[in-house]
Amino acid sequence: MRLRVLGVLSVLCLAVVFLVSGTILSSAARELTQEVQINRAASLNRLAQVAFDAAGDGDTARLQREMNTYSALYAEGIVVRMQQETLSSGGLSADRPDVRDALSLARLNVNGTSLAPLEPLGSGSDVMFRSFGSANQVLGGVVLDVNLDAARAKLQQRWLVVAAAAVALAAVLLLAAARVTGWVLRPVLRLNSAVTELGRTGRAGRLPEDGPPELRELSRSFSAMARTVSDSIESQRQLIADTSHQLRNPIGALRLRLDILQLELKTEREHDAAASVVAELERVEEILDDVLKLAAAEHRVSEDAVRAFNSPDARPVAGPIDPYPVLQGEVERAAPAAERSGVRLVLAPPPRPVLVACEPAELAQMAGELLGNAVKYAPGATVTAAVRQEQGLVTVEISDDGPGLSAAELAQAPGRFWRAPKHAAVRGTGLGMTIVGELAAANGGRLVLDTASPHGLRARLQFPAQPVDGSAHGGGTRA
């Protein structure tokens, strides 16, 4: 948008400079042409008067001297045709086509004392002529070959001056256009970024009030609206977190009472009924735990987005860590569950030293969740955990060769409470991938799900690679 507006303003500025420069240059050409024309017309009139006197007394010597003096002084040729003879000076020939035409017109009592407008890149001379004689008879004509080189040199100098002034004016106007464009569009671009952040995270920082008065008022209105929306979303998020937390106590008490009740039950049928109730309570507790984790992850994302919006250079808060030891620890932690499910866990060899800006505990939570999902939903498969670097990204990858998900299911997997129909009998809440995606976004990364080769599911946590200075910070050493 900035380039489009600046482009339009630049074209307008250049058009104004072009029109003003063209007007000034045209005026300069007319002025110099008129100056030469007036000067040469006066000389032509004087020569015509001398020629008239010479035609009257028959003495052309004085006329020839006048012509020679003029030609020597101004380097311009003269031809005077009288009834008895034709005089010339300055090397001008009466047989030159334009001179011959001028003498023919002068014989018809036609005067030509105007010059064509000067052009800076032109060349050659022009002729002025007039007749002389009495009221009843034309006695002859005078032709003056006007040398325009000096006038053209002056015009060229003026063109250079005007061109330099035009370039300076164009630079000033373009700079002013850039400043005005930035002044007008900066609030619009900030507002667009704030709307994007508000839609993505539910929060937006206060917009600076600058630019035109209308945009300042719009920024104030948007900031007020964003605060209202953010407060409402935060209240809802806090209500969900508080509710989840507060429900844990009565659920825990209810479970304790069920445990006591189970001690009093007599029949196997009663024990089975109580066990089913306990299982449902455990599922509710699991859902509440995941809801709390999701609320915490969303809060991290919104806080990070607001901090980045208010101070774009403030990236990131977490220090660089080596992700491989964190992944290695989670693989060891998932080993007992994998053994029970018949899953073979494989940890790929460590790559060359890499660093990512991520909270170690949150990276461990993400890797643990992905490993737990692979163990839970791909029993009997081989699950591979690896850290890779390519194209400026560091990827923590968990892949399996299990049944995997279809393309439609992959698109739905990151959604809240979504579970594949074929996994309906497997215990879970459907919030694991959502939590991992939110935590990845909070640490400047992203979660990518796709199909493993030749079959299975591949989950990748991608983070921007951080500079490596020879040591890993915050992640320990490799085993």
C-alpha positions as CSV (number, residue, x, y, z in Angstrom):
1,M,0.0,0.0,0.0
2,R,2.8,2.4,0.9
3,L,4.5,1.7,-2.5
4,R,1.3,2.3,-4.4
5,V,0.5,5.6,-2.7
6,L,4.1,6.7,-2.9
7,G,4.1,5.8,-6.6
8,V,1.0,7.9,-7.3
9,L,2.5,10.9,-5.4
10,S,5.8,10.5,-7.1
11,V,4.2,10.5,-10.6
12,L,2.2,13.7,-9.6
13,C,5.4,15.4,-8.3
14,L,7.4,14.5,-11.4
15,A,4.5,15.8,-13.6
16,V,4.5,19.1,-11.7
17,V,8.2,19.4,-12.0
18,F,8.1,18.6,-15.7
19,L,5.3,21.1,-16.4
20,V,7.0,23.9,-14.4
21,S,10.4,23.2,-16.1
22,G,8.8,23.1,-19.5
23,T,7.1,26.4,-18.9
24,I,10.3,28.1,-17.7
25,L,12.3,26.7,-20.6
26,S,9.7,27.8,-23.2
27,S,9.6,31.2,-21.7
28,A,13.4,31.4,-21.8
29,A,13.5,30.4,-25.5
30,R,10.9,33.0,-26.4
31,E,12.7,35.7,-24.4
32,L,16.1,35.0,-26.1
33,T,14.5,34.8,-29.5
34,Q,12.7,38.1,-29.0
35,E,15.9,39.7,-27.7
36,V,17.9,38.7,-30.8
37,Q,15.0,39.6,-33.1
38,I,14.7,43.2,-31.7
39,N,18.4,43.7,-31.9
40,R,18.7,42.5,-35.4
41,A,15.6,44.3,-36.6
42,A,17.2,47.6,-35.4
43,S,20.4,46.7,-37.4
44,L,18.3,45.7,-40.4
45,N,16.4,49.0,-40.3
46,R,19.6,51.0,-40.1
47,L,21.1,49.1,-43.1
48,A,18.0,49.6,-45.1
49,Q,18.1,53.4,-44.4
50,V,21.8,53.5,-45.6
51,A,20.9,51.4,-48.6
52,F,18.0,53.8,-49.4
53,D,20.4,56.8,-49.2
54,A,22.9,55.0,-51.4
55,A,20.2,54.2,-54.0
56,G,19.3,57.9,-54.0
57,D,22.7,59.4,-54.6
58,G,24.3,56.4,-56.4
59,D,27.2,56.2,-53.9
60,T,27.5,52.6,-52.5
61,A,30.9,53.0,-50.9
62,R,29.5,54.2,-47.6
63,L,27.0,51.3,-47.7
64,Q,29.7,48.8,-48.3
65,R,31.8,50.1,-45.5
66,E,28.8,49.9,-43.1
67,M,28.2,46.3,-44.2
68,N,31.8,45.3,-43.8
69,T,32.0,46.8,-40.4
70,Y,28.9,45.1,-39.2
71,S,30.0,41.7,-40.6
72,A,33.4,42.0,-39.0
73,L,31.9,43.0,-35.6
74,Y,29.0,40.4,-35.5
75,A,30.3,37.7,-37.9
76,E,27.0,37.9,-39.8
77,G,26.7,38.2,-43.6
78,I,24.6,40.8,-45.4
79,V,23.3,41.0,-48.9
80,V,21.8,44.3,-50.3
81,R,20.2,44.1,-53.8
82,M,19.6,47.4,-55.5
83,Q,18.3,48.1,-59.0
84,Q,21.8,48.7,-60.3
85,E,23.9,46.2,-58.4
86,T,24.1,43.7,-55.5
87,L,26.4,44.2,-52.5
88,S,27.5,41.5,-50.0
89,S,29.7,41.2,-46.9
90,G,30.7,38.5,-44.5
91,G,30.9,35.8,-47.2
92,L,27.1,35.7,-47.7
93,S,26.1,34.8,-51.3
94,A,23.0,36.1,-53.0
95,D,22.7,32.7,-54.7
96,R,22.0,30.8,-51.4
97,P,18.5,29.5,-51.6
98,D,17.1,31.1,-48.5
99,V,18.8,34.4,-49.4
100,R,17.4,34.3,-52.9
101,D,13.9,33.6,-51.6
102,A,14.2,36.5,-49.1
103,L,15.3,38.9,-51.9
104,S,12.4,37.8,-54.0
105,L,10.0,38.6,-51.2
106,A,11.6,41.9,-50.4
107,R,11.2,42.9,-54.1
108,L,7.5,42.3,-53.5
109,N,7.6,44.7,-50.6
110,V,7.3,41.8,-48.0
111,N,9.3,42.1,-44.9
112,G,10.6,39.1,-42.8
113,T,11.8,40.4,-39.4
114,S,10.7,37.5,-37.2
115,L,12.8,34.5,-36.1
116,A,11.7,31.0,-35.4
117,P,11.9,30.1,-31.6
118,L,15.3,29.0,-30.5
119,E,16.1,25.4,-29.7
120,P,19.1,24.6,-27.5
121,L,20.2,21.6,-29.7
122,G,19.6,23.4,-33.0
123,S,22.3,24.5,-35.5
124,G,22.7,26.9,-38.4
125,S,21.6,30.5,-38.9
126,D,18.4,32.2,-39.9
127,V,17.7,35.2,-42.2
128,M,15.8,38.4,-41.6
129,F,15.0,40.8,-44.6
130,R,13.2,43.9,-45.4
131,S,12.6,46.1,-48.5
132,F,13.6,49.7,-48.8
133,G,12.4,52.4,-51.1
134,S,9.7,55.1,-51.4
135,A,6.0,54.9,-50.9
136,N,5.4,54.2,-54.6
137,Q,8.5,52.2,-55.5
138,V,10.6,49.4,-54.0
139,L,14.2,50.2,-54.6
140,G,15.7,46.9,-53.3
141,G,16.0,44.7,-50.3
142,V,18.4,43.9,-47.4
143,V,19.0,40.4,-46.2
144,L,20.7,39.8,-42.8
145,D,22.1,36.3,-42.0
146,V,21.5,36.1,-38.2
147,N,24.1,34.0,-36.3
148,L,22.2,32.3,-33.5
149,D,25.1,30.4,-31.9
150,A,25.6,32.9,-29.0
151,A,21.8,32.9,-28.2
152,R,21.7,29.1,-28.3
153,A,24.7,28.9,-25.9
154,K,22.8,31.2,-23.5
155,L,19.7,29.0,-23.9
156,Q,21.8,25.9,-23.2
157,Q,23.1,27.4,-20.0
158,R,19.6,28.2,-18.9
159,W,18.5,24.7,-19.7
160,L,21.3,23.3,-17.5
161,V,20.3,25.6,-14.6
162,V,16.7,24.7,-15.0
163,A,17.5,21.0,-15.2
164,A,19.6,21.2,-12.0
165,A,16.8,23.1,-10.3
166,A,14.3,20.6,-11.5
167,V,16.3,17.6,-10.2
168,A,16.7,19.4,-6.8
169,L,13.0,20.2,-6.7
170,A,12.0,16.7,-7.7
171,A,14.2,15.3,-5.0
172,V,12.7,17.6,-2.4
173,L,9.1,16.8,-3.6
174,L,9.8,13.0,-3.6
175,L,11.3,13.2,-0.1
176,A,8.3,15.2,1.0
177,A,6.0,12.7,-0.6
178,A,7.8,9.9,1.2
179,R,7.5,11.7,4.5
180,V,3.8,12.5,3.9
181,T,3.1,8.9,2.9
182,G,4.8,7.6,5.9
183,W,3.0,10.1,8.2
184,V,-0.4,9.2,6.7
185,L,0.1,5.4,6.3
186,R,2.1,4.6,9.5
187,P,-1.1,4.7,11.7
188,V,-2.9,2.6,9.1
189,L,-0.2,0.0,9.0
190,R,-0.1,-0.1,12.8
191,L,-3.8,-0.4,12.9
192,N,-3.7,-3.3,10.4
193,S,-1.0,-5.1,12.6
194,A,-3.1,-4.5,15.7
195,V,-6.2,-5.9,14.1
196,T,-4.2,-9.0,13.0
197,E,-2.8,-9.5,16.5
198,L,-6.3,-8.9,18.0
199,G,-7.8,-11.6,15.8
200,R,-4.9,-14.0,16.4
201,T,-4.4,-13.6,20.1
202,G,-7.3,-11.6,21.4
203,R,-5.0,-8.8,22.6
204,A,-3.4,-5.7,21.2
205,G,-1.2,-3.0,22.6
206,R,-2.2,0.6,22.8
207,L,-1.6,2.3,19.4
208,P,0.5,5.5,19.3
209,E,-1.6,8.6,18.4
210,D,0.1,10.1,15.4
211,G,-0.7,11.0,11.8
212,P,-3.6,13.1,10.6
213,P,-6.3,14.0,13.2
214,E,-8.8,11.6,11.8
215,L,-6.3,8.7,12.1
216,R,-5.4,9.7,15.6
217,E,-9.0,9.6,16.6
218,L,-9.3,6.2,14.8
219,S,-6.3,4.9,16.8
220,R,-7.9,6.1,20.1
221,S,-11.1,4.4,19.2
222,F,-9.5,1.1,18.2
223,S,-7.3,1.1,21.4
224,A,-10.4,1.5,23.5
225,M,-12.3,-1.2,21.6
226,A,-9.2,-3.5,21.8
227,R,-9.0,-3.1,25.5
228,T,-12.7,-4.0,25.9
229,V,-12.3,-7.1,23.7
230,S,-9.1,-8.2,25.4
231,D,-10.6,-7.7,28.8
232,S,-13.6,-9.8,27.8
233,I,-11.5,-12.6,26.3
234,E,-9.1,-12.6,29.3
235,S,-12.1,-12.7,31.6
236,Q,-13.5,-15.7,29.7
237,R,-10.1,-17.4,29.7
238,Q,-9.6,-16.8,33.4
239,L,-13.1,-18.0,34.1
240,I,-12.3,-21.3,32.4
241,A,-9.0,-21.7,34.2
242,D,-10.6,-20.8,37.6
243,T,-13.5,-23.1,37.0
244,S,-11.2,-26.0,36.0
245,H,-9.1,-25.4,39.1
246,Q,-12.0,-25.1,41.5
247,L,-13.7,-28.2,40.1
248,R,-10.6,-30.3,41.0
249,N,-11.4,-30.0,44.8
250,P,-15.0,-31.3,44.7
251,I,-14.0,-34.0,42.1
252,G,-11.2,-35.1,44.4
253,A,-13.5,-35.2,47.4
254,L,-16.1,-37.2,45.3
255,R,-13.4,-39.7,44.3
256,L,-12.3,-40.1,47.9
257,R,-16.0,-40.8,48.9
258,L,-16.2,-43.3,46.0
259,D,-13.0,-45.1,47.2
260,I,-14.6,-45.3,50.7
261,L,-17.8,-46.5,49.2
262,Q,-16.1,-49.2,47.3
263,L,-14.8,-50.7,50.6
264,E,-18.5,-51.1,51.6
265,L,-19.7,-52.7,48.4
266,K,-20.5,-56.4,48.5
267,T,-21.4,-57.7,45.1
268,E,-19.2,-57.8,41.9
269,R,-21.9,-55.8,40.1
270,E,-21.7,-53.0,42.6
271,H,-17.9,-52.9,42.3
272,D,-18.1,-52.7,38.5
273,A,-20.5,-49.8,38.7
274,A,-18.3,-48.0,41.1
275,A,-15.2,-48.7,38.9
276,S,-17.0,-47.1,35.9
277,V,-17.8,-44.0,37.9
278,V,-14.2,-43.8,39.0
279,A,-13.1,-44.1,35.4
280,E,-15.4,-41.2,34.4
281,L,-14.1,-39.1,37.2
282,E,-10.5,-39.8,36.1
283,R,-11.5,-38.7,32.5
284,V,-13.0,-35.5,34.0
285,E,-9.8,-34.9,35.9
286,E,-7.8,-35.5,32.7
287,I,-9.9,-33.0,30.8
288,L,-9.6,-30.4,33.5
289,D,-5.8,-30.8,33.6
290,D,-5.6,-30.4,29.8
291,V,-7.9,-27.3,29.9
292,L,-5.6,-25.7,32.5
293,K,-2.6,-26.5,30.3
294,L,-4.3,-25.0,27.3
295,A,-5.3,-21.9,29.2
296,A,-1.7,-21.5,30.3
297,A,-0.4,-22.0,26.8
298,E,-2.9,-19.5,25.3
299,H,-1.9,-17.0,27.9
300,R,1.7,-17.4,27.0
301,V,0.9,-16.9,23.3
302,S,-1.1,-13.7,24.0
303,E,1.6,-12.3,26.3
304,D,4.3,-12.9,23.8
305,A,2.3,-11.4,20.9
306,V,1.5,-8.2,22.9
307,R,5.2,-7.9,23.9
308,A,6.3,-8.4,20.3
309,F,3.7,-5.8,19.0
310,N,4.7,-3.2,21.6
311,S,8.4,-3.8,21.1
312,P,9.2,-5.7,17.8
313,D,12.9,-6.0,18.7
314,A,12.2,-7.7,22.0
315,R,12.7,-11.3,20.8
316,P,12.8,-13.8,22.4
317,V,12.5,-14.0,26.2
318,A,13.9,-17.5,26.5
319,G,17.6,-18.1,26.1
320,P,19.0,-20.3,23.5
321,I,19.0,-24.0,24.4
322,D,20.2,-27.3,22.8
323,P,16.9,-29.2,22.1
324,Y,18.6,-32.6,21.9
325,P,19.1,-33.2,25.6
326,V,15.5,-32.2,26.3
327,L,14.3,-34.6,23.7
328,Q,16.6,-37.3,25.0
329,G,15.1,-36.9,28.5
330,E,11.6,-37.2,27.3
331,V,12.4,-40.3,25.3
332,E,13.8,-41.9,28.5
333,R,10.7,-40.8,30.4
334,A,8.4,-42.4,27.8
335,A,10.3,-45.7,27.6
336,P,8.2,-47.5,30.3
337,A,4.9,-46.7,28.6
338,A,6.3,-47.6,25.2
339,E,7.5,-51.0,26.5
340,R,3.9,-51.7,27.9
341,S,2.4,-50.8,24.5
342,G,5.0,-52.8,22.5
343,V,6.4,-49.7,20.9
344,R,10.0,-49.5,19.9
345,L,11.5,-46.1,20.7
346,V,14.4,-44.9,18.6
347,L,16.4,-41.7,19.3
348,A,18.3,-40.6,16.2
349,P,22.0,-39.6,16.7
350,P,22.5,-36.0,17.6
351,P,23.1,-33.5,14.8
352,R,25.8,-30.9,14.7
353,P,25.3,-28.3,17.6
354,V,22.1,-26.4,17.2
355,L,20.3,-23.9,19.4
356,V,16.6,-22.7,19.6
357,A,15.0,-20.0,21.7
358,C,12.5,-22.0,23.7
359,E,11.6,-22.5,27.4
360,P,13.2,-25.9,28.3
361,A,10.1,-27.0,30.4
362,E,7.7,-26.1,27.6
363,L,9.9,-27.9,25.0
364,A,9.9,-30.9,27.3
365,Q,6.1,-30.7,27.6
366,M,5.6,-30.5,23.8
367,A,8.0,-33.4,23.1
368,G,6.5,-35.5,25.9
369,E,3.0,-34.9,24.6
370,L,3.9,-35.9,21.0
371,L,5.8,-39.0,22.3
372,G,2.8,-39.9,24.5
373,N,0.4,-39.6,21.5
374,A,2.7,-41.8,19.3
375,V,2.9,-44.5,22.0
376,K,-0.8,-44.3,22.7
377,Y,-2.2,-44.3,19.2
378,A,0.4,-46.4,17.4
379,P,0.9,-49.5,19.6
380,G,3.4,-52.0,18.3
381,A,5.0,-49.4,16.0
382,T,8.4,-47.9,15.8
383,V,8.6,-44.3,17.1
384,T,11.6,-42.2,16.0
385,A,12.6,-39.0,17.8
386,A,15.2,-36.7,16.1
387,V,16.5,-33.2,15.9
388,R,17.3,-31.8,12.5
389,Q,18.4,-28.5,11.0
390,E,17.6,-27.3,7.5
391,Q,17.1,-23.9,5.8
392,G,17.5,-21.9,8.9
393,L,15.1,-24.0,11.0
394,V,15.7,-26.5,13.8
395,T,13.1,-29.3,13.8
396,V,12.2,-31.6,16.7
397,E,10.6,-34.5,15.0
398,I,8.5,-37.4,16.3
399,S,7.4,-39.9,13.7
400,D,5.9,-43.4,13.7
401,D,5.2,-46.1,11.2
402,G,1.7,-46.8,12.6
403,P,-1.6,-46.4,10.8
404,G,-1.4,-42.6,10.7
405,L,-4.2,-40.2,9.7
406,S,-5.9,-39.3,6.5
407,A,-5.4,-35.9,4.8
408,A,-8.8,-34.8,6.2
409,E,-8.0,-36.0,9.7
410,L,-4.6,-34.2,9.6
411,A,-6.3,-31.0,8.9
412,Q,-8.6,-31.4,11.9
413,A,-6.1,-32.9,14.3
414,P,-4.9,-29.5,15.8
415,G,-8.5,-28.6,16.7
416,R,-9.8,-28.6,20.2
417,F,-11.3,-31.8,21.5
418,W,-10.9,-33.5,18.1
419,R,-10.2,-37.2,18.1
420,A,-10.0,-39.6,15.2
421,P,-13.1,-41.9,15.0
422,K,-10.8,-45.0,15.0
423,H,-9.3,-43.8,18.3
424,A,-12.6,-43.3,20.1
425,A,-11.9,-46.3,22.4
426,V,-8.5,-45.0,23.4
427,R,-8.5,-42.8,26.4
428,G,-7.7,-39.1,25.7
429,T,-9.2,-35.5,25.7
430,G,-8.4,-34.3,22.2
431,L,-6.5,-31.3,23.5
432,G,-2.9,-32.5,23.2
433,M,-2.2,-31.3,19.8
434,T,-3.9,-27.9,20.5
435,I,-1.7,-27.5,23.6
436,V,1.5,-28.3,21.6
437,G,0.5,-25.9,18.9
438,E,-0.1,-23.1,21.3
439,L,3.2,-23.7,23.2
440,A,5.1,-23.8,20.0
441,A,3.6,-20.5,18.9
442,A,4.4,-19.0,22.3
443,N,8.1,-19.9,21.7
444,G,8.2,-18.5,18.2
445,G,7.8,-21.9,16.5
446,R,5.0,-24.0,14.9
447,L,3.6,-27.5,14.9
448,V,3.5,-29.3,11.5
449,L,1.6,-32.6,11.1
450,D,2.0,-34.7,8.0
451,T,2.2,-38.3,6.8
452,A,5.4,-40.3,7.4
453,S,6.9,-42.4,4.7
454,P,5.7,-45.0,3.8
455,H,2.9,-44.7,6.4
456,G,2.3,-43.3,9.8
457,L,2.3,-39.9,11.4
458,R,5.1,-37.3,11.5
459,A,4.8,-34.4,14.0
460,R,7.4,-31.6,13.7
461,L,8.2,-28.7,16.0
462,Q,10.0,-26.1,13.9
463,F,11.9,-23.2,15.5
464,P,14.2,-20.5,14.0
465,A,17.8,-21.5,14.4
466,Q,19.8,-19.4,16.8
467,P,23.5,-18.5,16.4
468,V,25.8,-21.1,17.9
469,D,28.8,-19.6,19.7
470,G,30.4,-22.9,20.7
471,S,28.3,-23.9,23.7
472,A,24.7,-24.6,24.4
473,H,23.0,-22.5,27.0
474,G,20.3,-23.7,29.4
475,G,20.0,-27.2,27.8
476,G,22.9,-29.1,29.5
477,T,25.4,-31.2,27.6
478,R,24.8,-34.1,25.3
479,A,25.0,-37.6,26.6
